[in-house]
Amino acid sequence: MSALHQTKCFNHAAREAVARCPECRNFFCRECITEHDGRLVCAACLQKADVEPGGAQKRPWRVAGTLWGTLKVGVGLLVAWIVYYTLGQILLMIPDSFHSGDIWGAV
């Protein structure tokens, strides 16, 4: 730690370093370092971490997950439609006399 206060930023020679990137082992100032997954890493290493070894970028969603989510939403909408359709059919079976007040008797 004593060497850290004498070390300058890898990107900014006039700035004092505050942390060392565990990936590239270079020292960086507060502006050049960021926290990612509980570790302090530099921007270059953070960009490398967002790319998979095959060269393809990581995506926050996957096609299989999207299809499964779409299927769940579709099934949910179908179930809701069936419930409300059935409720509507039950309400239509109520006789007209119920609404006219004939069932309750004359008041």
N, C-alpha and C positions, 0 to 999 in steps of 0.2 A: 504494500500500500504506500510505502514511502516513495517509491519510484513514480507512482501515479501523479502526485502533485507537481512533479517536475516535467512530466510528459505533456506534449502538445497534441492537439487533435490531428488525426491523419488527414482530414480534409481541409482544416483551417489552421495554418501554422501559428497564427497569433493567439489562438484560444487554448485555454488549459483543458486537458482531457479529464473527464469525470468517470469514464467507464471503459472497460475493455470488452470488445465483442468476443464471445466464446468460440465463434466459428472461424473468423479470419485472424483472430488474436491481435488486431490493431486497436489503438486507443482512439476514443472519440469524445467530442464535447457534448453538451446536453442537447444541442440541436440535431446532431447527427445520429443519436442513438435512440431507440424506441423499445418499449416492452412488448414482447410477443411470446405467448404461451408461458408466461412466468419468467422469461429470461430477457435480458437486455441485449439486443442485437442491432447491428448497423443496417442501414437501408439496403445496401448491396446484398448482404446475407439474408435479409428479410425477403427480398425479391427472389433470390435463389430458392428459398424455402417454399415459396408459393408455386414453384414449378416442379412437377413430378420428374423422377429420373428418366422417363421416356421422352421428356421434352414437352409433353402436353401440360397445359395449365390445369390446376385443380379447379373444380367448380363447386360452389356451395350446394348444388343440387345434382342429383344424378337422374338419368332417364328412367331407370327402373323405379326409383322413388317417386318420380313425377307421375308415372303411369299408375302406380299403386295409389297415390294420393287422389288422382283424378277418378279412379274407380271407386274409392271410398266416398268421395263427394257425390258421384252419380248414384250410388246405392242409397246414400242418405237422402238425396232429393226424391228418389223413387219411394222410399219408405214414408217420407213426409207427405208426398202426393197421395199415396194410398190412405194414410190416416185421415187427411182432410177430405178426401173424396168420400170415404166411408162416413165420416161425421156429417157431411152434407146430405148424403142419402138418408141417414137416420132422421135428420131434421125435416126432410121432405116427407117422411112417413107420418109426421104429426098431423092429425086431422085438422081441418079448417075450424071445426067447432071449438077447438082448444083456444084459438085466437079470438073468436067472437064472444067468448064469455059464456056460452051455453053450457059448458061442462060444469062451471062453478055455480051455476044457478043464478036466479035473478036477485039482484041486490036492491 
